[in-house]
């Protein structure tokens, strides 16, 4: 089948990503375009994120495939993932810890967690389980975030950004959409899906700690490694 007829919808579990999924499902309903929704769980996603993905799935029929980083040899080839679901998804950082044990703690000098924990499992799943070799990958970046897009990389990797190109929306539009719904992601904007992501600003991290977020897992990972997650080794 033509690459134009197969779209991997990379579902992050955020509001923009969820809206993109709904938009694409409505756009291609009744056509011969195949959509495959995939969410890669790191084990450090907020419980609210997992609940939100499950709710979107039940209400809008995304049929989300849940995968986790799990590098292993199987029949002579690496598959790098395992299939889970809402009930069995890791909630104590297990996939993330496997990545750290295999490679090292990610930080500004080694920002490889998204690639290993999300991109690799998602695309390996598509290849080995869904059986697609050629497809486009839809990513939830809005028009007002378009400066985040590497257009050459998008062309090389068949990435598409529907909410930044064909259906241009901004953060205000997304907020208004979710205000009109009878369910929502139960997180503040600064909290994000990853519970204590090292990419957040110091201000956001301090706010999370003040919100009584338990960061023992992050501390324990640093105690057993020679590297730190955060800026200035803090």
Sine and cosine of phi, psi and omega as CSV:
sin_phi,cos_phi,sin_psi,cos_psi,sin_omega,cos_omega
0.00,0.00,0.52,-0.85,0.00,-1.00
-0.86,0.50,0.56,-0.83,0.05,-1.00
-0.85,0.52,-0.46,0.89,-0.01,-1.00
-0.95,0.33,-0.26,0.97,-0.08,-1.00
-0.99,-0.16,0.02,1.00,-0.02,-1.00
-0.77,-0.64,0.85,-0.53,-0.02,-1.00
-0.79,-0.62,0.87,-0.49,0.17,-0.98
-0.99,0.13,0.85,-0.52,0.04,-1.00
-0.99,-0.15,0.95,-0.31,-0.01,-1.00
-0.99,0.15,0.97,-0.25,-0.11,-0.99
-0.99,-0.14,0.94,-0.34,-0.05,-1.00
-0.99,0.15,-0.38,0.92,-0.08,-1.00
0.99,-0.13,0.10,1.00,0.05,-1.00
-1.00,-0.07,0.13,-0.99,-0.05,-1.00
-0.91,0.41,-0.69,0.72,-0.01,-1.00
-0.90,0.43,-0.70,0.72,0.00,-1.00
-0.89,0.46,-0.65,0.76,0.01,-1.00
-0.91,0.42,-0.68,0.73,0.03,-1.00
-0.89,0.46,-0.67,0.74,0.04,-1.00
-0.84,0.54,-0.69,0.73,0.01,-1.00
-0.87,0.50,-0.69,0.72,0.02,-1.00
-0.90,0.44,-0.68,0.73,0.01,-1.00
-0.87,0.50,-0.74,0.67,-0.03,-1.00
-0.91,0.41,-0.63,0.77,0.00,-1.00
-0.89,0.45,-0.67,0.75,0.04,-1.00
-0.93,0.36,-0.65,0.76,-0.04,-1.00
-0.88,0.47,-0.66,0.75,-0.13,-0.99
-0.98,-0.20,0.08,1.00,0.03,-1.00
-0.88,0.48,0.76,-0.65,0.00,-1.00
0.99,0.11,0.05,1.00,0.04,-1.00
-0.97,-0.25,0.02,-1.00,0.02,-1.00
-1.00,-0.06,0.21,0.98,0.06,-1.00
-0.98,0.17,0.78,-0.63,0.01,-1.00
-1.00,-0.08,0.74,-0.68,0.10,-0.99
-0.93,-0.38,0.67,-0.74,0.08,-1.00
-0.77,-0.63,0.93,-0.36,0.00,-1.00
-1.00,0.03,0.77,-0.64,0.01,-1.00
-0.71,-0.71,0.72,-0.69,0.10,-0.99
-0.86,-0.51,0.79,-0.62,0.04,-1.00
-0.98,-0.21,0.89,-0.46,-0.03,-1.00
-1.00,-0.06,0.79,-0.61,0.00,-1.00
-1.00,-0.01,-0.21,0.98,-0.10,-1.00
1.00,0.02,-0.16,0.99,0.06,-1.00
-0.89,-0.45,0.34,0.94,0.11,-0.99
-0.96,0.26,0.54,-0.84,0.09,-1.00
-0.90,0.44,0.58,-0.82,0.03,-1.00
-0.86,0.51,-0.55,0.83,0.03,-1.00
-0.88,0.47,-0.55,0.83,0.05,-1.00
-0.91,0.41,-0.72,0.69,0.01,-1.00
-0.88,0.47,-0.66,0.75,0.04,-1.00
-0.88,0.47,-0.65,0.76,-0.03,-1.00
-0.91,0.41,-0.71,0.71,0.04,-1.00
-0.86,0.51,-0.71,0.71,0.00,-1.00
-0.89,0.45,-0.64,0.77,0.00,-1.00
-0.93,0.36,-0.68,0.73,0.07,-1.00
-0.85,0.52,-0.67,0.75,-0.02,-1.00
-0.88,0.47,-0.73,0.68,-0.04,-1.00
-0.92,0.40,-0.64,0.77,-0.08,-1.00
-0.98,0.17,-0.61,0.79,-0.17,-0.99
-0.92,-0.38,0.01,1.00,0.11,-0.99
0.91,0.42,0.64,0.77,0.00,-1.00
-0.93,0.37,-0.46,0.89,-0.11,-0.99
0.82,0.57,0.82,0.58,-0.07,-1.00
-0.92,0.40,0.73,-0.68,0.15,-0.99
-1.00,-0.05,0.82,-0.58,0.00,-1.00
-0.98,-0.20,0.79,-0.61,0.03,-1.00
-0.75,-0.66,0.33,-0.94,0.05,-1.00
-0.66,-0.75,0.54,-0.84,0.11,-0.99
-0.85,0.52,0.79,-0.61,-0.02,-1.00
-0.32,-0.95,0.95,0.32,-0.10,-0.99
-0.89,0.46,0.77,-0.64,0.00,-1.00
-0.31,-0.95,0.36,-0.93,0.09,-1.00
-1.00,-0.04,0.78,-0.63,0.06,-1.00
-0.66,-0.75,0.88,-0.47,-0.01,-1.00
0.81,0.59,0.62,0.78,0.10,-0.99
0.99,0.14,0.11,0.99,0.03,-1.00
-0.67,-0.74,0.53,-0.85,0.01,-1.00
-0.99,0.16,0.74,-0.67,0.07,-1.00
-0.96,-0.29,-0.42,0.91,0.18,-0.98
0.92,0.40,0.20,0.98,-0.02,-1.00
-0.43,-0.90,0.26,-0.97,0.24,-0.97
-0.68,-0.73,0.42,-0.91,-0.03,-1.00
-1.00,-0.06,0.76,-0.65,0.06,-1.00
-0.76,-0.65,-0.19,-0.98,0.11,-0.99
-0.52,-0.85,-0.13,-0.99,-0.05,-1.00
-0.84,0.54,-0.66,0.76,-0.06,-1.00
-0.96,0.27,-0.61,0.79,-0.13,-0.99
-0.99,-0.14,-0.07,1.00,-0.02,-1.00
-0.86,0.52,0.64,-0.77,0.02,-1.00
-0.90,0.43,0.63,-0.78,-0.02,-1.00
-0.78,-0.63,0.11,0.99,-0.03,-1.00
-0.82,-0.58,0.47,0.88,0.10,-1.00
0.98,0.20,0.24,0.97,-0.10,-1.00
-0.85,0.52,-0.76,0.65,0.03,-1.00
-0.88,0.48,-0.66,0.75,-0.01,-1.00
-0.89,0.46,-0.66,0.75,-0.01,-1.00
-0.92,0.38,-0.57,0.82,0.07,-1.00
-0.88,0.48,-0.66,0.75,0.03,-1.00
-0.89,0.46,-0.72,0.70,0.00,-1.00
-0.89,0.46,-0.69,0.72,-0.01,-1.00
-0.90,0.43,-0.57,0.82,-0.04,-1.00
-0.99,0.17,-0.59,0.81,-0.06,-1.00
-0.88,-0.47,-1.00,0.09,0.03,-1.00
-0.03,-1.00,0.11,-0.99,0.06,-1.00
-0.92,0.40,0.75,-0.66,0.06,-1.00
-0.98,0.17,0.54,-0.84,0.07,-1.00
-0.33,-0.95,-0.21,-0.98,-0.06,-1.00
-0.87,0.50,-0.51,0.86,0.01,-1.00
-0.99,0.12,-0.32,0.95,-0.02,-1.00
-0.61,-0.79,0.94,0.35,-0.12,-0.99
-1.00,0.09,0.88,0.48,-0.18,-0.98
-0.95,-0.31,0.12,0.99,-0.09,-1.00
-0.94,0.35,-0.64,0.77,0.00,-1.00
-0.89,0.45,-0.68,0.73,0.01,-1.00
-0.88,0.48,-0.74,0.67,-0.06,-1.00
-0.97,0.24,-0.68,0.74,-0.12,-0.99
-0.99,0.10,-0.36,0.93,-0.05,-1.00
-0.86,-0.51,-0.88,0.48,-0.11,-0.99
-0.88,0.48,-0.74,0.67,-0.05,-1.00
-0.90,0.44,-0.77,0.63,0.02,-1.00
-0.86,0.50,-0.65,0.76,-0.02,-1.00
-0.88,0.48,-0.76,0.65,-0.08,-1.00
-0.97,0.26,-0.51,0.86,0.11,-0.99
-0.92,0.40,-0.64,0.77,0.06,-1.00
-0.87,0.49,-0.72,0.69,-0.01,-1.00
-0.86,0.50,-0.65,0.76,-0.04,-1.00
-0.95,0.30,-0.76,0.65,-0.17,-0.99
-1.00,0.02,-0.42,0.91,-0.02,-1.00
-0.96,-0.27,-0.76,0.65,0.01,-1.00
-0.97,0.23,-0.52,0.85,0.07,-1.00
1.00,0.07,0.34,0.94,0.04,-1.00
-1.00,-0.01,0.71,-0.71,0.13,-0.99
-0.98,-0.22,-0.57,0.82,-0.02,-1.00
-0.81,-0.59,0.78,-0.63,-0.04,-1.00
-0.22,-0.98,0.26,-0.96,0.13,-0.99
-0.98,-0.18,0.49,-0.87,0.02,-1.00
-0.91,-0.42,0.88,-0.47,0.01,-1.00
-1.00,0.01,0.79,-0.61,-0.05,-1.00
-0.85,-0.53,0.68,-0.73,-0.10,-0.99
-1.00,0.09,0.97,0.24,0.13,-0.99
-0.89,-0.45,0.76,-0.65,-0.06,-1.00
-0.99,0.15,0.19,-0.98,0.03,-1.00
-0.88,0.47,-0.61,0.79,-0.01,-1.00
-0.97,0.24,-0.06,1.00,0.07,-1.00
-0.94,-0.35,0.19,0.98,-0.18,-0.98
-0.88,0.48,-0.31,0.95,0.06,-1.00
-0.92,0.40,-0.25,0.97,0.05,-1.00
-0.98,0.18,-0.22,0.98,-0.12,-0.99
-1.00,0.06,0.78,-0.63,0.16,-0.99
-1.00,-0.07,0.98,-0.19,-0.15,-0.99
-0.93,0.37,-0.51,0.86,0.05,-1.00
-0.93,0.37,-0.68,0.73,0.06,-1.00
-0.89,0.45,-0.62,0.78,0.03,-1.00
-0.87,0.50,-0.69,0.72,0.02,-1.00
-0.91,0.42,-0.69,0.72,-0.04,-1.00
-0.91,0.41,-0.55,0.84,-0.11,-0.99
-0.95,-0.31,0.11,0.99,0.00,-1.00
0.87,0.50,0.63,0.77,0.10,-1.00
-1.00,0.07,0.62,-0.78,0.10,-1.00
-0.80,-0.60,0.47,-0.88,-0.06,-1.00
-0.76,-0.64,0.98,0.22,-0.12,-0.99
-0.82,0.57,-0.57,0.82,-0.07,-1.00
-0.99,0.11,-0.05,1.00,0.07,-1.00
-0.94,-0.34,-0.16,0.99,-0.09,-1.00
-0.82,-0.57,-0.98,0.22,-0.13,-0.99
-0.97,0.25,-0.55,0.84,-0.03,-1.00
-0.78,-0.63,0.99,0.16,-0.18,-0.98
-0.97,0.26,0.88,-0.47,0.02,-1.00
-0.77,-0.64,0.37,-0.93,0.06,-1.00
-0.84,-0.54,-0.03,-1.00,-0.09,-1.00
-0.90,0.43,-0.56,0.83,0.01,-1.00
-0.91,0.42,-0.65,0.76,0.05,-1.00
-0.87,0.50,-0.72,0.69,-0.02,-1.00
-0.89,0.47,-0.67,0.74,0.03,-1.00
-0.89,0.45,-0.67,0.74,0.01,-1.00
-0.91,0.42,-0.62,0.78,0.03,-1.00
-0.87,0.49,-0.76,0.65,-0.06,-1.00
-0.95,0.32,-0.47,0.88,0.10,-0.99
-0.90,0.43,-0.41,0.91,-0.02,-1.00
-1.00,0.02,-0.12,0.99,-0.02,-1.00
-1.00,-0.06,0.30,-0.95,0.03,-1.00
-0.99,-0.13,0.22,0.97,0.17,-0.99
-0.51,-0.86,0.30,-0.95,-0.07,-1.00
-0.31,-0.95,0.24,-0.97,0.14,-0.99
-0.95,0.31,0.84,-0.54,-0.10,-0.99
-1.00,0.05,0.82,0.58,0.06,-1.00
-0.70,-0.71,0.55,-0.83,0.14,-0.99
-0.97,0.25,0.39,-0.92,-0.07,-1.00
-0.83,0.55,-0.63,0.78,-0.07,-1.00
-0.97,0.26,-0.25,0.97,-0.06,-1.00
-0.97,0.26,-0.70,0.71,0.04,-1.00
0.96,0.29,0.16,-0.99,-0.06,-1.00
-0.97,0.23,-0.70,0.72,0.05,-1.00
-0.97,0.24,0.77,-0.64,-0.24,-0.97
-0.92,0.40,-0.47,0.88,-0.01,-1.00
-0.52,-0.85,0.76,0.65,-0.12,-0.99
-0.81,0.58,0.76,-0.65,-0.02,-1.00
-0.92,0.39,-0.25,0.97,0.01,-1.00
-0.98,0.18,-0.21,0.98,0.02,-1.00
-0.93,0.37,0.41,-0.91,0.06,-1.00
-0.93,0.37,0.36,-0.93,0.05,-1.00
-0.84,0.54,-0.63,0.78,-0.01,-1.00
-0.87,0.49,-0.71,0.70,0.01,-1.00
-0.91,0.40,-0.63,0.78,0.01,-1.00
-0.90,0.44,-0.69,0.73,0.02,-1.00
-0.89,0.45,-0.64,0.77,0.03,-1.00
-0.89,0.46,-0.65,0.76,0.02,-1.00
-0.89,0.45,-0.67,0.74,0.03,-1.00
-0.89,0.45,-0.66,0.75,0.03,-1.00
-0.91,0.41,-0.43,0.90,0.07,-1.00
-0.98,0.20,0.13,0.99,0.05,-1.00
0.94,0.35,0.54,0.84,0.12,-0.99
-0.94,0.33,0.73,-0.68,0.04,-1.00
-0.98,0.20,0.88,-0.47,-0.03,-1.00
-0.93,-0.38,0.34,0.94,-0.03,-1.00
-0.84,0.54,-0.64,0.77,-0.03,-1.00
-0.86,0.51,-0.72,0.70,-0.03,-1.00
-0.90,0.43,-0.66,0.75,0.03,-1.00
-0.89,0.45,-0.70,0.72,-0.03,-1.00
-0.90,0.43,-0.58,0.81,0.05,-1.00
-0.90,0.43,-0.65,0.76,0.00,-1.00
-0.93,0.35,-0.55,0.83,-0.03,-1.00
-0.90,0.43,-0.45,0.89,-0.04,-1.00
-0.98,-0.18,0.06,1.00,-0.04,-1.00
-0.83,-0.55,0.23,-0.97,0.06,-1.00
-1.00,-0.04,0.03,1.00,-0.06,-1.00
-0.86,-0.51,0.31,-0.95,0.07,-1.00
-0.87,-0.49,0.40,-0.91,0.04,-1.00
-0.97,0.25,-0.64,0.77,-0.37,-0.93
-0.98,-0.20,0.25,-0.97,-0.03,-1.00
-0.85,0.53,0.63,-0.78,0.07,-1.00
0.86,0.51,0.37,0.93,0.06,-1.00
0.94,0.34,0.31,0.95,-0.06,-1.00
-1.00,0.06,0.00,0.00,0.00,0.00
